[in-house]
Amino acid sequence: MYFPAGGTTVSCLFFVTIFAVAGLMPQALGLLLGATATIGLGFLAWRHPIGFSVAWLLVTGLSLEMTLYDLIGPAAYGPTIAVVKAAQIGLAALCVLRYGSRLDAFSPVWAYLVIFAVGLVNGLHPGLSATDSLRSLAGSVAPFAFCFSRPPREWSAAMIRATSWIPLLSVAGGAVLAIAGLRPLFVESGGTRLVGLGHPAFLAGVCLAAIYACLIRLYRGGGRSDLALLGVNFAILTLTGARAPMAYGAAVTTITLAVISAPCMPARRRWLLLLCAATLLPLLALSSHMLTDIRLFNLLATDSTDLSGRELLWPLFEQAANQSFWFGWGLGAGNFIISPTSQVATLLQTWAAHNEYIRMQVEGGQIGRGLLVIAFVLWVVRRTRHLPRAERHIMRLIFVAFAAHAITDNVLISTPASVLFSFVAAVFAGAAPAATFDVGSRLRRSPAVA
């Protein structure tokens, strides 16, 4: 007797189910199709985790939540970020199942968990519910999710390479929308600023990660394409008009090329690159009067400071932090210190702290903030310890710049943070021992059983 193959049987049952639901319970058809699509995507991601991880990284770096906000409306902003963060956690869990897990003992994730738990016990901010705090916990730990897996070096190389291309892809996508008349490529804010597909500040944050990725690739033996991409990313960062990211990116790159050596980056090559970059400074100085329309040059010419209104934002957060000095108001409380409808928020178009140290003092108090800082230091020292000497120094320098950047910007809670820490996870994974097993490849190699 002939029996149909298993795949044919499953396919027939699937279509029978679809037709049955459509006829008997049409209201449930959409839910069934959605569940089917989710299962199908999960299966494809299991088979191709590297490709899906890279695709997720590119989508995240493009800051599509800002694009959808402009094209559809504010209702699309929050759900888009939630989908991006949930997808990262899901892909990280898939990497754990596929390649193996790692107990990242000093990960900042554990500090966030403590702050969340202490907030529930000590009492949350009057405007913050337990659900809101749990949602903030998920958003806070998601950027570090990949650090708990042991992906292969192929995953690491693909993620670092993808990181270096994100700003250029964002600008290309933004140009397409601008040509179509759907969304401007530049906005006016103290001068002309490049937005790409997202926001100038978000694009600047992604540019920093891309510059760091180019440096790592150069120190791993990269060629002229990585050097050219490094220059392109600096040009895009300049056009965003973001001063702090530009300063930290230039500082990390300059110090790296001036001090850190590697077999593929001898002193002669490094100093030649620095001299070539230095020759651009006189040209920029001579043409600065023609570049004042660009925000960065306009701000340098006018010596403008504090355009984010930090002198209005910080006192409100400091006042709230002092009211719960030691333990804070719970994870996520930073979103409820300034009302989105308040005069300050309306004037500045933001209610974020623009200082991660003050925000974490509000949410975790002195103890929670101290715990998070200590966790970051121990995590960076431990995870960079086994990197090659040059990469170890570069990554530690990157985190010194990151710690300084956190004084004036939101660097832990935005989608660029997911890009940065996914890049960091890729660098760490590239130096770790190769994955000891791959469940998917084992299944593919397993002989058929009669």
N, C-alpha and C positions, 0 to 999 in steps of 0.2 A: 504493500500500500504506500502511495506517495503522500508525503507530508510537506507542506510549503516550508521554505526556509524561515528561520526565526525573524529576520528583518521584515520579510513579506507579511508574516502574521501580525507583527506589531503595527506595521503600516496600515493594514486592513482594519485592525481594531481601532486605531486612531481615527480613521475617517468614519467608521461606523459610529464612534462616540461623538464626533463632531456633528454628524447629521442627526443623531438622536437628540443631542442637546439643543440643536437648532430647532428641531420640531417640537420637543416637549418642554424645554425651558429656554426660550430664546434670550431671556434677560441674563442668563448665565453664560452666554456664548462668548461675550467679550472677555470675561474673567478666564474662561478656559483657554482662549487663544493667547491671552497674555501670559498665563502660566506655561503654556506650551513654548512660547517664544523664549521665556526666561530659562526653561530647562534646556532648550536648544542652544542658547548662548552659553549656558554653563558647561554643556558638553564640549562645545567648540573651544571655550577657554581652557578646559582641562586638556584638550589635545594640543593646543597652541598657546601655552601660558606666556611665552616671551612676546609673541605678536600682540596678544591682548594687553599685556602690561605696557608695551610701547604705545599702543593705540590710546590706552587710558591716560598715559603721561602726556601725550600730545594734546588730547582734548582738555585735560586739566590745565595745562600751561597756556592754552589759548584763551582762558577766562571767558568761556562761552556764557557764563551766568550774566556777565555784563552785556554781551551782545543780545541775549534773549530779553534782558531787562529793557533795553532800548527798543527792540523790535516788537515784543509782545506786551510787556508791562511789568510792574513790580511783582506781580504774582508769580512770575517765572523765576525770580532771583533765588529765593530760599530753597524751593524744591530742586533746582539745578545743582546747588551746592550740596544738598543732601544726597542726591544721586551720585555725585562725584565722590564724596567721602565714603558712601556705602560701597561703591564699586571698588575703591581702594582697599577697604577692609576685606571685601569678598575675594579680590585677587590675591591679597596677602594670605588669606586662609587657604586658598587654592595652592599657592606656592608652598605653604607649610605641609599640606597633604601630599603634594607632588614631590617635593625635594627634601622635606625634613624640617624640623623645628629647631629653634635656638632659644635658649633662656637668656634673654638680653637683660642681665641682672641689674644693670645701672641705668636702664632706659628711663627717660623722663616720663614714660607712661606710668610707671609706678608712683611717681610723685603726684601726677594728676589724679590717680586713683585715691591716694591718701587725702588730697585736698577735697575731692568729691565726697568721700566718706565723712571727713571731719565737718564739712559743711552741713550734711544731713543731721549729724549729731548736735552740732553747736547751734544750728539754726540758720536758715537761708534768708537772703535779702527779702524784704516785704514784697517786692515785685517779681521774685524768682520762685517758680514752682519746682518740685522735685523732678518733674518731667523735663522742664527747661534745663535743669542742671545735668540731667542724664544725657540730653541731646548735646549739650556743650562738652560733656566728657567724651562722647563719641567723636565729635569734631576735633577735639584737642589731641586725642590719641591716634587718630587715623593717619596723620602724616608719618608716624613712626612704625606703621604696621609691617612694612616689608622687612624691617630689621629683625623680626622674629622668625624669619625663614632662612634656609640655606640654598639659595638659588645658584645655578652654575655660573661659570664665568661668562658664558654666552649671554645670559640674561644681563649680567653686569655691563658688558661691553655695549649691548644694544641700548640699554637705558641711558648710559652716559652719552652715547652718540646722539640719541633722540633729544636729550636735554639741550645739547648745543645748537640744535636746529629750531627750537620752538620759537624764539623771537622773530626769526625771518619768516616762518610760516604764519605767525600772527599778523605781521605787517602785510604779507601777500594776501591773506584772507580779508584783512581790513580794506586793502586797496580794491578788491573785487566788490565789496559792499559799497564802497565810496563811489566807484564807477557806476554801479547800479542805482545810485541815489538813495540807498537804504540807510546808510550810517556814515558819518564823516570819519576820515582817517586821522584828522588833526582837530584839536579843540583849542579854544582860547582860555588860558588860565595863567595870568601873569606873563603871557607870551604864548607862542604856538607850541603845542605839545602833541607828540605822536601817541595815538591810543591803540593802534592795531585792531584786534578784535575785542579788546577788553578795556582797561582803564590805564592811564599813564603810570600810576603807581604800581599797578599789578604787572604791567609790561616791564617796568624797571626791575621789579623783584625777580621776574623770570630771566631777565637779561643777566642779572648777577649769577644765577645758577648756571646759565649757559656759558658765561665767561669762565667760571670755575671748571665746568666740564671741558672746555677747550684747553685750559691749562693742564688738566689731568691727562688728556689725550696727547698733548705735546710732550709731556714727561713720560708717557708710555711709548714714545717713538712715533708720534703723529707726524704728518707731513704738511705740505703747503696748504692743503685744503683746511686743516684745523687752524693754521695761522691766519688764513684769510677769513675764516668764520669768526675768529676772535676779534679781528678788526671790525667786521660787520656788526657783531653784537655790541661793541663799544659805540659804534656810530648810532645804532638804534637806541642805546641807553642815553646817549647825549640828546637825541631828539625827544625823548620822553620828558626832559627837563627836570628829572629827579636828581637833586644835588647830593643827598646822602648816599644813595646807591652808587652814584658815579664816583664819589670820593672813596668809598670802600672798595669798589671794584678796581679802581686805579691803584690804590694802595696795595691790595693783595697781589695784583699782577706785577707791579714794580718791585716790591720786596721779593717776590718769588723769583723773578728773572735776575735780580741783582745778587741774591744771596744763595738760593737753593740750586745745587748742581745735580746732574744725573748723567749717566753715560751717553744718553741721546741728547742731552742739553748741556754741552760743555760751555765754559765761560765765554769763549769766543763767540759762539752763536747767541748766547743770552745777551751779552753786551751789545752786539750788533743790532739786536731787536730793540733794545732800549735806546740806542742812539738814533735809530730810524724813527722811533716814536718821538724822541726829543726834537727832531727836526721839524715836526708838525707844529710845535708850540709857537715858534715865531710867526709861522703862517697864520695860525689862528689869532695871534695877537694883532697882526696887521689888518686882518679882515674882520675883526670883532665888531667894528662899527656897522658892517653890512649884515651881521648875524643877530642883531638885537631883537629881531622878531622871534627868534627861537628862545624859549623860556630860560634855558640854562644861561645863555649869554646875557639875556636881559636882566636876570637876577644878579649876575656878577657885575654888570655895569651899574646897576642901581643900588647894589648892596642891600637888597630886600631881605628881611629875616622873618621867621615865624609866620609864614603864609598859611599854616595849618591851624592857626589860632590856639596854639598850645597854652598860651598864657590864660586863655579862657577855660580850656578843658581840664588841665592838670589840677587846679585848686579844687574843683568839684570832686575829682577822684580821690585826692588826698584827704579831703574832709570825710568822705565816706569810709576810707580806709582807717582813719583814726577812730571811727565809731565802733569798729570791731578790730582792734589793733593786732591781736595775736593770731587769731584764727580766720579772720576775714568773713565774707558774706556768702561763701559757697561758689563753686565753679559755675561760671556763666553770669555772675552778678555784674560783671563789667558792662554787660549790654543793657543794664537797667539803671545805671547811675544818672544818665542824662536821657530825658524823654525825647524820642524822635520828633515830637511836636513842639519842643521847647524853643525859646528864642535863640539859644546858643546853637542848637542843632540846625535850626532854620537858617541862621546866619552862616554857619561854617559848612553846612551840608554833610556833617558827620557827627556822630556821638561816640566814636571810639576814642580810647585814651591817647593813642599815638605815643605810647610808652608802655612797653610790656612789663617793666618792673613795677610801675604804679598799678597797672591793671591786675597783675598777679598779687600785689599787696591787698587790693580790694577783695579779690576772690579767695586768697589763701592766707591772708594776714602775713605777719613777719615770719611765722614758722613755715607756712606753706611756700612762700616765695623763697625763703632760704633753702628749703628742701629741694625745690625745683632747680635752683642755681647749682647746688651741690651735685644733684643728679646729672645735670648737663656736663659739669666738669669731669666727674668720674666716668661718665659714658664716653665722652670724647677721648679721654686719656686711654681708657681701656680698649675701645674699638679701633683706635689708630695705632695701638702699640705694635701690631703685627704687620702694618703696612710697610712697603719699601720706604727707606729713609726719606727720599724726596717727597713722596706722597704723604707721609706722616707729617712732615713739616708744613706742607701746603694745606692739608685738612685742618690742622690745628690753627694755622693762620686764618683760614676761612672762618673758623668759629670765634676767634678773637674779634674779627670784623663783625660777625653776626651779633656778638654780645654788645658791641658798641652801637650797632645799628638799632638794636632793640630799645635804646634810650629814646629814640625819636620816631619810631614807626611801629606799625602792627605787623610783626614778622612771624607770629606763631599761629594766627587764627585765620589767615587768608589762604586762598587756593595756591598762591605761589609758595607757601610753606610746604604744601604737599609735594610740589615739584622739587624744592630744595632738598627735603629730607629723603625723597625717593632717590635723588642723585647721590646723596650721602650713603644711603643703603647700598646702592650699586657699587660705590667705591669700596665700601667695607666688604661687600660680597666678593669683589674681584681679588681681594687679598686673602680671603678665607679658603680653607681646604675645599676642593671640589665636592659637590653633593655626593654623598655616599650611595644614594639610591634615587631612582626615578621611577615612581610607580607606573607612570604611563608607558615608559619605554619597556619596563619589565612585562607589562601586559601585552605590548605589541610583539615582544620576542618570545612569549610563552607559546610552546607547541600546542597545536590543536588536540583536543581530547576527544576520542571517539565515543 
